[in-house]
Amino acid sequence: QQANAPRPPFHLSPTMLFPGRVAVVTGANKGIGFNIALQLAQCPITNHVLLACRSPTLGASAVAHLQSLLPPSSTTTLSTHPLTLGDPASHAALAAHLEATYGKLDVLVNNAAFAYKAADPTPFAAQCKPTLDVNFRGTVELTE
């Protein structure tokens, strides 16, 4: 920039408002995802952990449970946001929420997945496309 050139107006970005590390764990309301979220919440370099869950009710319950497991001195904040892996509108809504609230994403743990039960009578060949649509294509689309 030239010395006399006018400066652009100052803009306070969400990143400036939230300088800490932000982590998102998909499928975090139970099992491995829940425990990954717990480990991230206990990590001193993580400032916020967002649980991205298909069910807002189960996500809120998981956040409450995680908060009960953290020491009172913990400075890590927790939240939940709905996410249906494989649904582009849901992916876009999560991305918009992250951008508006934090202005960034430091850690993404792709844990959400879909599986047929062993007793499901659906032929294996018919199970492949919906499973790949969620577990592979949905994960790739969310990550991009």
N, C-alpha and C positions, 0 to 999 in steps of 0.2 A: 504494500500500500504506500502511496505517496504520503509525505508528511502532512500536507494540507488537505488531503482527501477526507471527506466526511466519513465518520465511523457509522457502521450499521447500528440500528437501535439495539440496546441490550435486551437479550431474551433469556429468561430464566427457564432452562429446560428441566424436565422431570428428573433427569440424571443429576442435576445440581441439587434438586430437592431431596433425592434419595441416592446418596452416594454409596451406600452399602451394596453388598452382593445379593443378588436376587436369584433364587433357585425355583424351578418348577418341576414337580414330579407328577407324571400322568398316572392315572390308575392308583392313586395314593390312599384310597379310603380303607384299604385292608392289605394284608399279606406283605409281600416284598416291598411294594410301593409305600405302604405305611411306615415300614421300618427304615426305608431309605430316607423318607421325609423326617423321621425322628433323628437319624444320624446327622442329616444336614442341619436340622434345628439345633442340635447339640454342638455343632462345629462352630468355633469362635469366629471364623471368617465369614460365615453366612449371616446376613442381617434379616433376610425375609425368605420364607418358604411358602410357596403357593401350591396347594393340592388341587390338581386339575382332575375332576371326577365327573363321571357321567351323571350321577345323582347328586343334586345340590344338598339334599337331606343327609345322605351318607357322608358327603364331603364335610358338612358342618359338624357332624358327629365326630368325624375323625380329627378335625381341628381341635375340638373341645378335649378329646382324649389326649392328643399330643400335648396340648397346653398343660394338662394335669400331670404329664410325665416330665415336664421341664422344671428346673429349679426356679424358685421365685426371683432369683437374681438374673435370669436369662433376659437378654435384650433382643433376642430373635423374635420377630413377629410372624404370625401364621395367618393364612387366609385360604379360601377356596374359591374356585371359579368353575362353572360347568364346562365340560369338554366331552364331546362324543367323537372319539377317534374315527376317522373315515368320513366325517361330515365337514365339507369345506366351509360351510357357514359357521360352524362351531369353532373351527380352527381360526377363522378370521376374527371372530368375536374375542377369542382368547388373546390373539396378537394385538388387537386394538386395545384391550384392557391393559395389557402389559405396557404398551407404548404410552398410553395416557396416564397410567399410574406410576410407572417406574422409569420409562424411557429407555429401558434396556432389559436384557436377560443375560445372566452370567452362566447359569447352569441349567441344562435341560436333561432330565432323566426320562427317557421314553420307556415307561413300564407298562402302560395300558395295552391290553390285548383282548382278543376274542377267541373262544374255543368252544367247540361242540362237546357235549358230554359224551363219555364213552358209550353210554346206552342209547344215544340218539340214533334213530333208524335212518337218518339221511345218508344216502350212499356217499362214500368217500369222495368220489369224483364231483358230486354236487356240493360238498363241503369246502372244496379247495378255493373256488373263486371268492366266496364271501369272507373266508378266513384271510386270504391274501389281500383282499380289498381293505380290510381293517388293519391287520397286523403288519403288512409291508407297505402297501400303497398309502394307507392313511398315515402311517408313521413318517414316511418320506415327505408327504404333502405338508404335514404339520411342521416338520423340521425345516423345510425350505421356507 
